[in-house]
Amino acid sequence: MHSELTAYITLACTSGVLNLYLCLYVLIKRHRYTNIAKLFLVYTICIAVYCFSSALGLLSTTIHELKLWTAVQYIGMPFSPPLGLLFVMRYLGFPVTRRRVILLLAIPVISLCMVATNDWHHLHYRVFEIDPILGAPYVHQEIGVWYMIHGVFTFGSMFVAFWLVIFQWRETAKTYRPQLIALMFGQLVPIVTAFVYLVGLTPPGVDPVPMVLWISSLLYVWSINSSRLFTLMPIAKDAIFQSINDGVLVLDEFNRIIEFNRACQRMLPRLHKRQLGQQFAETWPKLAGSPFPFPLKVEAQSLELQLANEGRPDAMYQVRITPLEHANQGEGLLLIFTDITELKRLQRQLEHHAYYDELTGAPNRRAFFQQGTMTLEESRQAGEPFTVVLMDVDYFKKVNDTFGHHVGDQVLMHVAHLCQQELQAGELFARYGGEEFVLALKGRTMQEGEAVANRLRTCIASKPLTTTEDKIPVTLSLGVAEAEDGPEETLSQLLNKADQALYAAKQAGRNRVCVYAGGGTA
């Protein structure tokens, strides 16, 4: 055996050994890796079979031995390119379905059958014989129809895998690019070598691809050990990072922008890759039109921020600021923007339903007690008078019985509208319940409250409700009470006094105002 052939066998065996090492290494440590490692196992087994059978083929001395080892090569060689493509697809986050696996492995299965039965049909090799000049183990071959189909499919699989990796290069952080380099050269080395072989630039009669696959294998070994190829899949993580609805902005320890996802770019349309590496404090005003309103503390915090996006001037976001530690031990911050615009709208709607009367739009009893209690306490602390007016629509039941409840609703809306028109800012008006309304007057004495009550009564009486059927006169009975000095009296007790005055107004003939004075009414 001459030295050139020995070198060929040595290189092919080296490629086989390295792939076998990769296979065993990943198999032993499979519990530490993700499911992508299983696909890599099958991929490296196929390459190892291809390389070892190629080396054994170079030891052949007869045509029968050459055909045998060529058939064994096809147990691994036609399967490795589509398996490599599936491995890259899985790595990049593309779904690897059963249908895709079957479609990609169908042609390799046919190629294996074609080579094993080539003597019967000669569709793969039209001629396959020992080279008449060089002798065994060198082969003279003329390709057939299926060889061309098999070759196009093989090149296509490697080429697609290569370009899928290239396409992800710019979207991948520099930390993880060594993984991409290993994947790219894993496809590029056999593509270039096979092309050189097909155009006749390599020694005749020998397939050079198994002799160079050790280069790809060494790159995989380096990538597994240096960048944790199977424990960290940044491309797949990047697919998740880019697909989540929350906007994510990553800052380094110097508060420079080092990464963001597409959702963040949608929230901040002026955000661009050119701003990577720029100071956040300088960049944010260009993005949002104003300085960032919160301090960037190295501690977890949750805040709310309004951003005037295009077409959404009231967009509201929850901003969560979280400390982040990078692989290089540097500290940084993670800013997560969650769109809570719709949540805030629903919250405002619920608050409105909780504190406002649905029929009249006026504050309801709950809102009155909440605000009125605070106002009463403020008045006491300031030494100011505080007066309430309780009012009732006269003969409201008769209106419902005569004209129907829909007209009764119109009466209540009519009264609420006129009262709100007459009142001044700071005067708390609410629907107390049923046909009753209530008014709180901060800084007003009982006499001033009586004057306001009479003004409201006169206004309502002078403006009957006009319906499609008739004009309906509406009047009010009102009771007025002023809070006593001292902290003892509650808002409920004060309203009870106003209710007694209201009852007196009804007893006195309705459409009038009565005030609570001491132990009785006036």
N, C-alpha and C positions, 0 to 999 in steps of 0.2 A: 504493500500500500504506500503510495507516494505521499509526500508531505502535504501537498495541496488538499488531497482528499481527507487526510487526517485532520487538517484545520477545519474543513467543512463539518466533519462529524463532531469535532470538539465544540464548535460554536453552536450547532444544533442541540447537542446534549446540554450545553450550558443554559441555553434558553429553556429546555425542558426541565432541568433541575431547578432553576429559579422559579418557574411557574409552579412546579410541584411544591417548592418551599412556601410560596405564597398561599397555595391551596391549604397545606397543612397548618400554616401559621394562623390563617383566618379560621380554619376549622376548630383548632384548639381553643382559640379565644372568641368563638362565635357568641358566647353568652354575654360578652361585653359590647357586641356590635348590634347595629340595627339590621332589619331584614334584608337590606341591600347586600349584605355580605353573602347570603345564600346564592344570589345570582352571580356574584363574583367567583364563588367556589366552582360552579359549573363552567363558567367562562375560562378559568385558569386550567381546569382539568382538560377541557377540549384543546387548549393550546399546548399543554404538556403532551397529550397523546399525539398531536400533530408533529411536535418537535422530535419526540423519541422515535416515532415510526419513520420520520424522515431520516434520522441518523441511522436506523437499522436498515433502511432502504439503501443507504450509501455503502452498506456492507454486503449487499446482495451480489451474487455472481451469476444468477440465471434470470431469465425473463419471468419465470413463475414466481420467484422470490420478489422481484421488482413489482409485479402486479399485486402480490399479496400485501406488501407493505404500503403500496399506493392506496389500496382499498382501506387499510387500517388508518392511513392518514386522513381519509375522508370520514372517519368516525369523529374526528376532532376539527379538521380544518374548515369545512363549510359551515359548521355550527358556530365557530368562534366569532365571526363578524356580526351576525344578528344578535348573538348573546351579548357582545360588546355594546351594540346599539341599545338593547334592552337595559343593560346596566347603566348606561349614560342617561337614558330616559328616566329610569327610576331615581337616579342621583339628582336629576334636575327637577324632579317633582311631577313628571308626566305620569298619568295613570298607565300602569302595565296590566292590561286586562288579559283574560285567557284567550280571547279572540285574537288579540294582537300577537300573543306568543305563538299561537297555532299558525297564523298567517306568515310570520317571520321565519318559522322553523320548517315550513312545508317544503320550500325549495331545497334546503340542505338535506332533508330526508330523501328527496327524489335524487339529488346528486349522489348521495351515498349508494343508493340502489343502482343508479346508472353506472357508476364506476365498478361496482361489484359484478354487474352483468354485462360489462362493455363488450366482451368477446361475442355476445349473441347479436348485438345491434349496432355497435360502433357509433352511437350517437354522442358519446362524451369524447372519446378519442377515436378519430378515424384511423390513425396509425399510432401504435404504442409498441416500440421495440428497442432493443439495445442499440446504442449509437454505433454504427458500422465503423466509425473511425476511432472514437475514444474507447469503445468497449464498455463492459459492465464496470461500475454500476450506472454509467451515464446513459440517459434515455433520449431517444429520438421520438418525438411525438408530433402528430398533426391533430389539431383540435377539431371537434365536431360541433354540431348545433347546440347540444345541451351544455357543452363547455362554455360557449359564448353566453348562454342564458345565466349559467352559474357565475361566470366572471362578472357580468354586469350587476347581478344581485349582490355579490360579495363587495365589489367596489362601492356600490350604492349604499350598502349598510354602513361601511366604514366612513364614507364621505358624509352621510347624514349625521352620524354620531359626532364627527369632527366639527361640523358647522353648528350643531346644537350647542357644543361647548364654547365655540368662538362667539356665538350670539350672546352668551351669558357673561362674557368677560368683563364688559364695562359695568355690569350690574353687581359685580362681586367685589366685596371688600378685599383690600390687598393682603390681609392676613390669610385669606383662604385661597388665593390664586395659585399657590403651589399645587393644590389638588387639581386645579384646572389644567395646569401644565402637564401633570402626569396623564390625565385623561386625553388631552390633545395629542401628545406624542404616542400614547398607546394606540391611537388610530392612525396618526400620520406616518409613523415608521413603516408599518406593513403596506400602507397605500403607496408610498414612494418606492419602496423596494420592489413591490409587485409590478409597478409601472415600468421601472427600469428593466426588470426581467422580461416583460412582455415586448418591449421595444428592442430587445437583443443586446443590451449593454452589459450583461453579466455573463460569466462563463457558461457555455452551452451545456445542456443536459442535466443541470442541477437547479432545483428550486431554492433561491437564496433567502426566502422569507424566514424560514425557521432559524437561520443563522444570525438574524438581526433582532429577533424578538427579545433577546436578553436585555436590549436597551430599554424597551418598554417595561420589562419586568423589574429592572433596577429602579426605574422611575416610580413604579407602584410601591416597591419596598420603601423607598425614600419618603413617598407621600404618606404611607401608612404610619411610619415612625415619626415623621416631623410634623405633620398637620392633621393627624388622626382622621384618616380618610373615611373610616366607617363609623366612628363615634360622633363625628361632627359632619353634617352635610349642609354646608352653608347655602347651597343653591336651593335645596328643598326648603330650608328655613327661610330663605329669602322669598320664596314663593308665598309662604304663609305671611311673612312680614309685609309683603306688598299687597296681599289680598284682604287683610283685616280692615274693618271699617274705621277703626280709631286711627287718628293721625299720630305718627310717632316721629319725634325729633331727638336725635342723639347728640349730646355735647361732650367734648373731652374735658380733661381736668382744668383746662384754661378757658372753658366756656366757649369753645369754637365749635361750629356746626360740623359734624363729621358724617352724619347720615340722616336720611329721612325717607319715608315711604310715600307711595302714590296718594294715599288718603290725605296725608299732610299737605301734599302739593295741591290737592283739590280744595282744601280748606284755605290755603294760602297760595292763590294762583301766581303770585310774583316770585315764589320760591323756585330756585333753579340750581342745577348741579354746580354752576359757576360759583355759588355762594358757599360751597363746602370749604372749610378751612377758615372762614371769616368769623369774626367775633359776633356772638349772638346779640349782644347789646347794641352793636352798630347795625346789624342786619335787620333786626325786628322792626324798627320804625319804617324801613322801606317796605316791609311785608304787610304791616297792619296800619301804618299811618300815624302811629303814636308809640312812645316807649312802652316796653313791657311793664305792666303795672305791679308786678310782684317781685320781691327779691329772690334771687336764685340761691337758695340755701341748700347746703348739702345735708338735707334731711327730708323725709317723706312729707309731702303736703298736698292738699287738694283744694283747688280754688275754682272760681267761676269767672269766665272772661267772655265779653261780647265782642264779636268781630263783624265788621260791616263787609260781608262778602258780596260779590257781584250778584244782584238779584235777590239777596237775602240780607237786608240791612239790619235785621234783628237777630242774626244768628248768634246762638249762645253755646259756649263750650265749657265743659268741665276740664280743667287742666290739672293733671296729676304729675308732680315733680318727684322723681325717685332717684336716689343715689345709685350709681352704676360703677362697677369695677370691671375694667377691661383686662384682657389676657396679659397685657404688659404691666399689670399691677397699677396702672394709672387710674385715678378716680375721674368720674364724669357724672353727667346727669341725663336722665331719660325723661323727656317731656311727652306725655300722652294726652292728646286732645280728643275728647269724646263729645260728639254733637248731642247736646241736650235741648236743642231748640224746641222740638216737638214735646219733650217731657215738660219743659217750662210752660209751653202753651197749655198743655193739659193741666198742669199744676195751677196756673192762673185761672183756668176755667173751673177747676174744682173749688178753688178758694172763692171764686165769684159765686158759685152755687152755694157754698157754705156760709157766706156772709152777706149775700144780696138776695132780696126777694125776687123770685122768678117772674112774677106777674107785673109788678110795678117798677122793678129795677132799683128800688130804694134799698138801703141797708136793712137787714132783717133784725130780729130780736137779739140773736147771738152777737151780731156785730155791734148793736147798740149797747149791750151790757159790757162787752169787752172795751169799747172805746169810751163809753160813758163812765165806767168805773175809774179809768185812768184820768179822764178829764175832771171828775169830782175830786180825786186825790190832788191833782195839780191845783185846783181852785182852793182847796183847804190850805195847801202849803203856801200859796201866794196870798192868802187872806182875801180872796175874791168871792163874790156871791155866785151861787150856782142854782139854776132854776130849771125845772122840767115842766113840759106841757103834754098832757095826755089827751088825745082827741078821739072822738068816736063819730062815725057817719050816722046821722039820724035816720031812723026807719029803714035801715039797710035790708032787713029781712023782708019788708014789704016790697022793696024794689025787686028783690029776687023772685018773690012769689008772683008779682004782677008782670014783670017784663022778662023774667028768666035769668039764670045765672050768668049767661054771657053778657047781659047788660049790667049785671052786678059787678062783673069783672071790669067793665068799662068805667063804671063809677069809681072804683078803687083807683084805677090808673089815672082817671081825670083828677081826683083829689090829690094824688101823689104828685102829679105833674104841676098843678097850680101851686101847691105848697112849696115845692122845690124852686119854682120861679120867684116866689115871694121872699124866700129866705136868703140870708147873706152867707158869705164864706165863713166857715168855722162853726156854724150852727148845725148840730148833729140831728138829722131827721131820719126816721126809720119807720118801717111797718112793724107795729108791735104784735099784731096777730089779728086774724079775721078782718073786721072793719075798723080796727083801732090803729092809730098812728101815734108816734111819740116824738118829742122834740126836746133836746137838751141845749140850754143856753148858758154858756160859760161867761162869767163876768156880768150877768144880768140879775137884777133884783126881781122880787115877785111882782112889783108894779110894772117893771119893764117887760117881764114875761107876760103879764096880762095884756099889755098893749100889743105885743107881737101876736098873742092868741086872738085878740079881737080883729087884728088886721087880716089874719088868715081866715077867720070866720066870715068876715065881710067879703073878702075876695071870693071864697067858695060860693057864698049865697048869691053873689051878683053874676055868677057865670054858670048857668045850668048846663048839664050835659046834653049836647045835641046829637041825637041818633037819627037813623033813617026813618024812624017811625014817629018820633016826638021829641020835645024838649023836656028833660027830666030835672026838676029842681033838686039841688043837693045842699044840705046844711050840716054843720058840725056842732057837737057839744064838746066843750073843752074844760079840763081841770088843770089848775096851775098850782105848783108847790115849790117852795124855796128850801134849800138845804139849811139845816141849823148849824150854828157854830159848834165846833168840836168834832172829834174823829169818830164818834160813836155811830152816827147815822150812816146806813149803807144806801146804795142806789135803789135796792129793792124796797127799803123802807120809805125812801123819798117818793118812789113811784106809787106806793100804796097810799100815801097822802094825796098825791095827784089824782088817784083813782077815786078817792072819797070826794074830792072836789068835782070830778067829772060826773059822779053819781048825783051830786047835788044839782049840777047843771041840767041833767036829764029830768030830775024831779021838778025842777023849776019851769019846765016847758020846752026844753031843748033849744038849739040854735042860740046858745049863749055861753059865756065864760064865767066860771066860778073859781075862786082862789081858796087855797087852804090857809086858814089863819089860826094859829094856836091849836086849840082842841076842836075847831069846827071849820066851816066854810063861810065865804063871804061873796 
